[in-house]
Amino acid sequence: MVAVSPEISRIAGDRSHRARLTSWILVVALLVTAIMSLGWGASGTSLTRAISDLLAGRELAVQDRVVLLDIRLPRVLMGVCVGAALAVSGALMQGLFRNPLADPGIVGVSSGASLGAILAIVLGTALPAAIAGIFGWYLVPVAAFIGSWVTTMTLYRVATRKGRTSVATMLLAGIALGAILSAIAGLVILRANDSQLRDLTFWGLGSLAGANWPKLMAAGPIMLLAVVTSPALARGLNALALGEAAAGHVGIRVQRVKNRAILTVAAATGAAVAVSGGIGFVGIVVPHLLRLASGPDHRWLLVNSGLLGATMLLWADMASRTLIAPAELPIGIVTAMIGGPFFLWILLRNRGVLDL
């Protein structure tokens, strides 16, 4: 097998120095945003007062402890995991399909994850107690993962012909798959009771309001594992940018890269949708911004996508908590208000290049 030279593992126009600087900036931005989000809320709980009490050796007040440790902290950590998972999934799909329009929400992968989660939520009570007990909190994330994996595999099979992926077929197939899966989800929702319907309606628009420690312990490790292991695919995705034939000639095991990328996207998207619902456009906005800022090299793009995705989702969550306070705006509405116009801009910017 031919070894891949360092040059092949990079994309033309190497901007590693700028990408490295971007990484450090994003790390600082994420830490600052997480601290702000932890102290942001409608209650009178003060993060500064809580830190002062801890430094002075005093016990936290009951309200401070409940609000900070049981409500806000799991929500912030969930936002970090979900934002990173969705952004990295978008970067992986765009590298796999070699097109900037690929995104789990747009091409139907999120719809597959949603269907799996809805099936688990609505029909999970009908499962035998022994089976439900085995899965516990993992039932919804596992079901969402299976739904997203099957959808991603189907989409790839339909859109790829003789080693060449058509963006037109991909987008149209994604729309068709999304419509079919949404219709099936609608049929399942008809069996839901009033309590499940209220939860599903708000969940379908995307929200971190239901974040808690059990949900974080169930879905968080799956999202973190997908995000942390994704940089291992960077060399293969960089080579795929030259075409599958060229990647194979320089020693890349193309099918293995594709399978691992699909599995990673399915795991990250499935777990994210299971705990936060339908939050769209993160996966298309974040990688595209980073390509403009520091280039398309996946060695940096995947890492920086996770950092920027987590930061952006925390800002969107803070906006959702304050725009119509004391009520809460579904976070999916906030991301759609930003991502929709951005998606149109990408279409207009690339209309002379895309095969539509």
N, C-alpha and C positions, 0 to 999 in steps of 0.2 A: 504494500500500500504506500502511496506517495504521501509523505509528510506535508502538512500544511505550513507554509512559511509564514512568518509574522506578518509579512506584507499582505498575504491573502486574507488573514483574519481581520484586516482593517478595510474600511471603506475609503475610496478615493477622497482626498481632501481631509486628511487626518487633522482633527482639532482637539487632540487629547488634553492639551493644556487648558483650553477653554472649558472642556467638559469636566475636568478635575476641579477647576475653580467653581463651576456651577454646582458640583456635588457638595462642596463645603458650604456654599451659600444656602443650598437647599436644606442641609442638615441643621444649620442655625435657624433658618426660617421655620422648619418643622418644630424644633424645640420651643421657640418663642410662641408659635401658634398653639401648641399643645398646652402651654402654661396659661395663655390667654383663655383658651377654651375651658380649662379647668376652673378658672375664676369667673366665667361668664354665665349668668343665669338670672332668672327672675327673683329668686329668693335673696334674702339679705346676707347670705353666707359670704364671708370674705376670705379669700385665699391668703391674703396678707396676714390677717388676724390668726388664721389657723397655723401658718408657718411660725409666727411669733410665739404662739402658745407652745408649739413643739420645741422650738429652740430654747424656751424658758423652762422646759421640763414640765409644763402643765398639761393636763388632760384636755383633749378637744371637747368642746361642747357637743351635746348629743346631736343637735341640729347640724352643726358643722361636719361631724363625723358621718352622719347619714347622707347629707347632700354631696359632700366631696368624695367620700370613699365608696358609697353604694349607688350613687346616681350618676355623678359627673365623671368620675374616673373610668368606670367601664364604658361609658359612652365615648369618651375621648379615645380610649384604646381601640374600641370597635371602629370608630371613624378612621383611625390610622390604618387598621388592617384592611377595611373595606376599600378605602381610597387607593391604597397601594395595590391591592389585588386587582381592582378594576383597571387601573392605569397600566400595570404590567401586562394584564391580559390583552389590552388593546395594542400595546407595543409588540407582543408576541404574534398576535393575529396579523398585524400589518407586515411584520417580517415574514411570516409564513406565506401570506398571499401576495407579498411584494406590492402592496397597494396601501396608500394612506387612508382609504375610506373604510378599511376593515375595523370593526368594533363589535364587541359582544352584544351590545344593545341593538345596534342597527341591523346586523345580519341574523338576528333571531336566536343567538345563543342564550341570551338572558331570558327569552321567552321559554326556552326549554328548561332552564333552571327554575323559572317561576312555576311552570306546570308541575315539575317534580315536587317543589315545595308545597304547592296547593294540594296536590294529591296526599301528601303526608299530613298536612294540617287538617284537611276535611275528612279524609278516609282513615287517618291513623287511629282514630278511636275504635274503628271496626276490626283492627288487627287483634289477634289473640294476645292476651296479657303477657305470655311468655316471650313472644317476638318483640312487642313494644318495650318490654323490660330490658331486652338485650341491647337495643339501640338507644333508649332513653333520649337525652337531649340531642343525640347524633342523628336521629331519624330524619329530621327535616334537612340538615346539611347533606346527608348521604343521598337522599332522594333528589335534591337539587343538583348534586354532582352528577348523578346518573342522567338526569334530564339534559344538562348542559353538554355532557360528553357525547351522548347519542346525537344531539343536534349538531355539534361541531363536526363529528365524523360524517354525518349525512351531508352537511354543507360542503365539506371538502370534497367528498366523492362526486357531488353534483357539479361543482364549479371547476373541477380539474379534469382535463382531457388530454391524454398523451403528454403528461408532465407539464402542461401549461394551464395556468389558472386564469379564467376570464373574469374580470371585475364586473362586467355586465351580468354574467350568469350568477356570480356571487351575490350581488345586490338583489337581483330579482328572486333568486332562490331563497335568500334570507327573508325577503318580504313575504314570500309564499309560506315558508316554514313558520314565520312569526304569526301569520294569520291563522294557519291551521292549528298551531299550538294554543293560540289565544282562544280559538273556538272550543277546543277540547277543555281548556281551563274554565271557560264559561259554563260548559255542561257540568263540570265537577262542582263549581261554585253553587249551582242550583240546589245541590244537596246540603249546602252549609246551613247551619242554624243562625239565629240573629247575632249571637255573640261572635261567631266565626266570620260572618259577613262584615261586621264593623271592623274587625281586625284586618281582614283581607283587603277591604277598600283602602284603608290608610296605608297598609303595608304595600299595596300595589303601586302607590305613588312614591314610595321610598321614604324611609325614616329611620333614624337612630334612636327614637324615643323609647323603644322597647329593649334597649341594650341593658344587659345585666351580667353578673359574673358567670352564671351557668351557660348562657348563650355564648359568651366570649370564650369560655373554656372548651365549648363544643366546636365552634367554627374557627376561632382564632388560630389554633395550631395548623389547621389545614391551609388557611390563607397565608400565614407566615412561611410555612414550608414551601408553598408554591412560589412566593416572592423571592425567598432566599436562594432557592435552587435555580431560578430562571437565568441568572447570568452564565450558568454552565452551557446554555444554548447559544451564547453570543457568537462564538466562532462559526457555528453552523449557519446561523441566520445571516451573518455577514457574507458567508460564501454563497448562500442561496440568492443573495441580491444579484449575483452574476448569472443566475440561472441554474436549474437543477443539474443539467449536464455538466456545466463548468464546475459546480460544487463537487460532483462525483469524481471528476477527473483529478481534483486536488486532494482527494482522500476523505472527503466528508461522507459519512454514512447518511445519505439524504433521508431515507425512510425512517431511520431511527430518530433523526432530528425532528421530523414532522410528527411522529408518534408522541415523542416526549413533549413537544410544544402543544399538541392537542390535549394531552392529558393534563398538562399544567394549566392551560386555559380553562378546561372543564372544572378542575378542582378549585381554582381561585374564584371563577365566576359563580360556580354552584354554591360555595360556602358564603360568598358575599351576598348573593341574592337571597339566600335562605334566612339571613339575619337582618338584612336591611331593606329588602324589597327591590322594586325597580328604580334604580338610580342610573340614569343614562348619561351618555356623552363624555363621561370622565375618560374612558378609554380612547376616545378619538382626539379630544382637545389636548390632553397632557403630552402624549408622544409627539404630536405635531409641533407644539410649542418648543419642545426640547430639540427637535430636529432643526428648527429654525435657529435656535440659540447656540447649539454646540455640535451639530452634525448628526449623521445617521448611524454612527458606530454603535452596535448593540452592546459592546462591552460597557459603555457608559449610559446608553439610552435606557436599558432595563433598570439599572440602579437608580438613575435620576428620575425615571418615571414613577417608581415606587415612592420616592421622597416627595416629588411634586404632587402626585395623586393624593397622598395622605394629607399634605398641607392644604390643597384646594378643597378637599371634602370637609376638613375641619372648619374652614372659612364658610363654606356653604351651610354647614350645620349651625354655625353661630348666626348666620343670616336668617336661617329658617326659624330660629328661636326668638328673634327680635323684630322681624319685619311686621308681624301682626300680633305682637305680644299684648296680652298674656297668652293668646292662643299660639299654636305652632304650625308653621307652614311646612307641608311635606317637602323633604329635601330634594326629591326628584323634580319638583317644579322649579326649584332654584337652579339646579344643574341644567335643566332643559332650556330655561330662559337664557342661559349663557351659551350652552352647547349648540342649540338650534341655529342661531345666526352664524356661529363659528363653522358649523358643518356646511352651511350654504356658501360661506366664503371659500372654504376648501374646494367645493365643487366648482365655483366660478374661477378660482385660481388655476385649477387643473383641467378645465374642460377641453383645452386643446391637446391634452396628453392622454386623458383617460379614454379607454375604449368603451364608450357608452353608446 
